[in-house]
Amino acid sequence: MEWAAMLSEVRADWQQYRLVIDLTFDDFPERAGVYRTMPWLTVLANMPKSSWKTLRAAGQTSSNIIGINLLPGFMHMKVKEVTLAFPEQQAILPALLQPLGWQFEVVGDQVGMVTPRVVSMIINEAYYAVEQQVASRADINTSMKLGTNYPWGPFEWCEKIGVQQVYELLQAVHAETGNERYKISELLRAEYLRHKEALAANSENSGADT
C-alpha cells in the first residue's frame, strides 16, 4: 500500500497527535500534500537535501511543515538547524522544540543547510586525498581529530551519516550551486554505487526468501 493511501486510512487516529517527526521527508517530499490535509499537526521534516525554494516550485510545501536536519551523525547535536517555509513559523519554535530538549538555530533556505553541507564537503575532500594517495584513511581521520578537535575523522563521520546520504547531499548541493568544490570524487561515487548495488541485492534476496 502506498504511504499516502495508508495514511488516509488512519487519518482519524492521527487526531490525537500534534507533532510528527518525519525522518525520510527528504526522499518523499510529496508527503507535503498529505500533511496539508491535517492542519492540526506540526511536522518536523528532515530535509537537508532539499530547499523550500525547490519544494515550493513543485507545490510540496505546507504551513505546518518545518524543515530540520536530523540526518544520522547529527542527531546528537544539541543545537538543531531548522529552515522555515514561512517566517511566521519561527514564533512556534521555542514551544515546539524545548520540550524535546532541543536548542535550535534558524538557517537560510539552501540545500545542505550549514553543518551537513560543510561536513559533507570535508568528507568529499578526504576522499579526494585518498584518491590522490596523499594519505591513508586512518591518517586523515587521526589528523582531523587532532588538528581540528573534530569528534570524528571524515571517514568515521561518513560511516555515521551513511555514504548514500553524503553522496546525495553533495549531489544536490552541486546541482543547486554549480560550485566545483562540491563535485563528487570518483572514489566516493564508486563507494556509493557499491552501496546501492548491495542494497538492491539484499532487497532481491529478501523478496526471494518470502
C-alpha positions as CSV (number, residue, x, y, z in Angstrom):
1,M,0.0,0.0,0.0
2,E,1.3,3.5,-0.9
3,W,2.2,5.7,2.1
4,A,-0.4,8.4,1.2
5,A,-3.1,5.8,0.9
6,M,-2.2,4.1,4.2
7,L,-2.1,7.5,6.0
8,S,-5.5,8.4,4.6
9,E,-6.9,5.2,6.1
10,V,-5.7,6.1,9.6
11,R,-6.2,9.8,9.4
12,A,-8.9,9.7,12.1
13,D,-6.4,8.1,14.5
14,W,-4.0,11.0,13.9
15,Q,-6.4,13.5,15.5
16,Q,-4.8,12.6,18.9
17,Y,-1.3,13.7,17.8
18,R,0.1,17.2,17.5
19,L,3.7,16.5,16.3
20,V,5.1,14.3,13.6
21,I,8.9,13.8,13.1
22,D,9.4,12.6,9.5
23,L,12.9,11.3,9.2
24,T,12.5,10.4,5.5
25,F,10.7,13.5,4.2
26,D,13.7,14.4,2.0
27,D,13.1,11.3,-0.1
28,F,9.3,11.6,-0.2
29,P,8.5,15.3,-0.4
30,E,5.1,14.5,-1.9
31,R,4.0,13.8,1.6
32,A,3.5,17.5,2.0
33,G,0.2,17.1,0.2
34,V,-1.0,14.7,2.8
35,Y,0.2,16.8,5.7
36,R,-1.6,19.8,4.2
37,T,-4.9,17.9,4.9
38,M,-4.0,17.6,8.6
39,P,-3.5,21.2,9.7
40,W,-3.7,20.3,13.4
41,L,-0.3,18.6,13.1
42,T,3.1,20.2,13.2
43,V,5.6,18.3,11.1
44,L,9.4,18.4,11.7
45,A,10.6,17.2,8.3
46,N,14.2,16.0,7.9
47,M,15.2,17.9,4.7
48,P,18.9,18.8,4.4
49,K,19.0,17.5,0.8
50,S,16.2,19.9,-0.2
51,S,15.3,23.6,-0.2
52,W,12.0,25.3,0.3
53,K,12.6,27.2,-3.0
54,T,12.7,23.9,-4.9
55,L,9.8,22.3,-3.0
56,R,7.7,25.4,-3.4
57,A,8.2,25.3,-7.1
58,A,6.9,21.7,-7.1
59,G,3.9,22.6,-4.8
60,Q,5.4,20.5,-2.0
61,T,5.0,22.9,0.9
62,S,2.6,23.3,3.7
63,S,2.3,25.9,6.6
64,N,2.5,23.1,9.2
65,I,5.9,21.7,8.0
66,I,9.2,22.9,9.4
67,G,12.5,21.7,7.9
68,I,15.1,20.3,10.2
69,N,18.5,18.5,10.0
70,L,18.0,15.0,11.5
71,L,20.5,13.1,9.4
72,P,22.3,10.2,11.1
73,G,25.5,11.5,12.5
74,F,23.9,14.8,13.5
75,M,21.2,13.6,15.9
76,H,23.5,14.0,18.9
77,M,23.9,17.8,18.3
78,K,22.2,19.9,20.9
79,V,21.5,22.7,18.5
80,K,19.3,21.6,15.7
81,E,19.4,23.5,12.4
82,V,15.9,24.4,11.2
83,T,14.7,26.0,8.0
84,L,11.3,27.7,7.5
85,A,9.0,27.8,4.6
86,F,7.1,30.8,6.1
87,P,8.6,33.4,8.5
88,E,5.7,33.3,10.9
89,Q,6.7,29.7,11.8
90,Q,9.5,31.0,13.9
91,A,7.1,32.0,16.7
92,I,6.2,28.4,17.5
93,L,9.7,27.0,17.6
94,P,10.5,27.5,21.3
95,A,7.3,25.8,22.5
96,L,7.8,23.1,19.9
97,L,11.5,22.2,20.4
98,Q,12.2,23.0,24.1
99,P,10.0,20.1,25.4
100,L,12.2,17.8,23.3
101,G,15.3,19.2,24.9
102,W,16.5,20.7,21.7
103,Q,18.0,24.1,21.1
104,F,17.7,25.5,17.6
105,E,19.2,27.8,15.1
106,V,17.2,29.0,12.1
107,V,19.4,28.8,9.0
108,G,18.9,30.1,5.5
109,D,16.9,28.3,2.8
110,Q,19.6,26.3,1.0
111,V,20.3,22.7,0.2
112,G,22.6,21.2,2.8
113,M,21.7,23.8,5.4
114,V,25.0,24.7,7.1
115,T,26.7,21.8,9.1
116,P,25.7,19.0,6.8
117,R,27.0,21.0,3.8
118,V,30.3,21.7,5.5
119,V,30.8,18.2,6.9
120,S,29.9,16.6,3.6
121,M,32.4,18.8,1.7
122,I,35.1,17.9,4.2
123,I,34.3,14.2,3.7
124,N,34.5,14.7,-0.1
125,E,37.9,16.4,0.2
126,A,39.1,13.4,2.3
127,Y,38.1,11.0,-0.5
128,Y,40.0,13.2,-3.0
129,A,43.0,13.0,-0.7
130,V,42.9,9.2,-0.6
131,E,42.2,9.0,-4.3
132,Q,45.3,11.1,-5.0
133,Q,47.3,9.0,-2.5
134,V,48.0,12.0,-0.3
135,A,47.4,10.0,2.9
136,S,45.5,6.9,4.2
137,R,42.0,7.0,5.6
138,A,43.3,6.2,9.1
139,D,45.9,9.0,8.9
140,I,43.3,11.5,7.6
141,N,40.9,10.6,10.4
142,T,43.6,11.0,13.1
143,S,44.9,14.3,11.6
144,M,41.4,15.9,11.6
145,K,40.7,14.8,15.1
146,L,44.0,16.0,16.5
147,G,44.4,19.1,14.3
148,T,40.8,20.4,14.4
149,N,39.4,18.8,17.5
150,Y,36.6,17.2,15.5
151,P,34.8,14.4,17.3
152,W,35.3,12.1,14.4
153,G,37.5,12.0,11.3
154,P,35.9,12.4,7.8
155,F,35.6,8.7,7.1
156,E,34.3,8.0,10.6
157,W,31.7,10.7,10.1
158,C,30.8,9.4,6.6
159,E,30.1,6.0,8.2
160,K,27.9,7.6,10.8
161,I,25.9,9.7,8.3
162,G,25.9,7.0,5.6
163,V,27.7,7.1,2.3
164,Q,24.3,7.3,0.4
165,Q,23.3,10.4,2.4
166,V,26.6,12.1,1.9
167,Y,26.6,11.4,-1.8
168,E,23.1,12.5,-2.4
169,L,23.5,15.7,-0.3
170,L,26.7,16.7,-2.2
171,Q,24.9,15.9,-5.5
172,A,22.0,18.1,-4.5
173,V,24.3,21.0,-3.4
174,H,26.4,20.7,-6.6
175,A,23.2,20.8,-8.7
176,E,21.9,23.8,-6.9
177,T,25.1,25.9,-6.8
178,G,27.2,24.6,-9.7
179,N,30.2,25.1,-7.3
180,E,33.1,22.7,-8.2
181,R,34.0,22.4,-4.5
182,Y,31.0,20.1,-4.2
183,K,31.9,17.9,-7.3
184,I,31.9,14.4,-6.0
185,S,35.2,12.4,-6.0
186,E,35.3,9.3,-8.1
187,L,36.2,7.2,-5.1
188,L,33.2,8.4,-3.2
189,R,31.0,7.8,-6.2
190,A,32.3,4.2,-6.6
191,E,31.6,3.5,-2.9
192,Y,28.1,4.9,-3.3
193,L,27.4,2.7,-6.3
194,R,28.6,-0.4,-4.5
195,H,26.4,0.5,-1.6
196,K,23.4,0.9,-3.9
197,E,24.2,-2.4,-5.6
198,A,24.4,-4.1,-2.2
199,L,21.0,-2.7,-1.1
200,A,19.5,-3.9,-4.4
201,A,20.9,-7.4,-3.9
202,N,19.7,-7.6,-0.3
203,S,16.2,-6.5,-1.4
204,E,16.1,-9.1,-4.1
205,N,17.3,-11.8,-1.7
206,S,14.6,-10.7,0.8
207,G,12.0,-10.9,-1.8
208,A,13.1,-14.4,-2.8
209,D,13.0,-15.6,0.8
210,T,9.4,-14.5,1.1
